[in-house]
Amino acid sequence: MSTLIPCRVDTTPMANEIKTVSRTVKGTTAAVVTMQSAVIAAEKAGANKICHNVNRGFFTLMQSQISQKIAQKKSRVDALLMKLAQNKRQLLGIRTTMEREYGRIAARYLKIFTSINKELAQRIQQIDQPVFDLVNKHMATSTNRMNAMSAWTVTSQIEGLTKSQQILISKMKQNANIALGQSADFLTQIGEQRVLTNRILISNPAGNDDKLCQIPVVICETISNDVGLKRTEITLPDALNSSINGQIMGAIRNQELPWKDEAPSALISDEFANLLATSQSSSRVKSMIQDLYAKTSFQTL
């Protein structure tokens, strides 16, 4: 059996406390919102500061790297300039030496050729001595005699004038006969010399016609990667004498010869194949040489 007990509960204190709690919660909420705004502002300021520092550090790093590269390049350029200046001094020294050597060699060869010219002049005069004697001695003597004889003036009688003219004519005939005899002897000697010369010299026998001969020349040009200077090496056959070698090297080095892209001839390819077949190298080395030869580009002058 239940018993109903009436109770009256007063909720006023609780309501008052809840009202107080509500005001506190509202204050806390306002504080949290304020704090959140402050945190967001602080984070934004921190992020901006970090970005600024990162940007400054990045630009400082880039600037330092660029400055380092500039310093390296400048040091290399200075070194190359010093090397070029040294090469220039060496080349100027070589040029001065070559000019001095050229002057000495030119003077020596001038002296040699002068002496050779004098010797040849003396030998030619000895070979054609009759001609020089005829021009320098006999012709001058004959001219003087004719001038002396023709200058006589006879003022005597007719008989004496006739005799003197006959004597003058006979003397002139004798001098003409002597001159004709000397001329005949001179022409006879020239004919004999021509016959002897034709016997001595080769008069174009069979197979001795003018022909165009080509001399094989190997030109190797190398360019240095560090400095970029071009070096030319010329190889000539050993059978040529030094004068021909000097003329060929001078002609090649004094003018810029145009290079032309051209495939190797069949004769060169066959000779290369024969040399490669008779080589004592291994098959791998031969294969590598054959591949390099196939991939090589040829240029001719």
Disulfide bonds with the S-S distance in Angstrom:
none
